Amino acid sequence: MREEVLAVLQSVRKDVDFLTETKLVDDGILDSFDIISVVSELNEKFDVDITADELEPENFNTLDAITALVASLQ
């Protein structure tokens, strides 16, 4: 699943090293438009529903956090 989430992230932002970044939201690497795009693609690809309640920085700061969020919703 991690590789599939990575592919989604890379489709939205090809210029970011998602394997090493640990503050994607906190450092402003992903902006609100990026987050909306990522959420939309994750919802579609994994048939989950990421709601506003899950849109917390800690859920989107790292590849592993995003993967864990998707896994918890499946």
Buried (B, 14 or more C-beta within 10 A) or exposed (E): EBEEBBEBBEEBBEEBEBEEBEEBBEEEBBEEEBBEBBBEBBBEBBEBEBEEEBBEEEBBBBBEBBBBBBEEBE
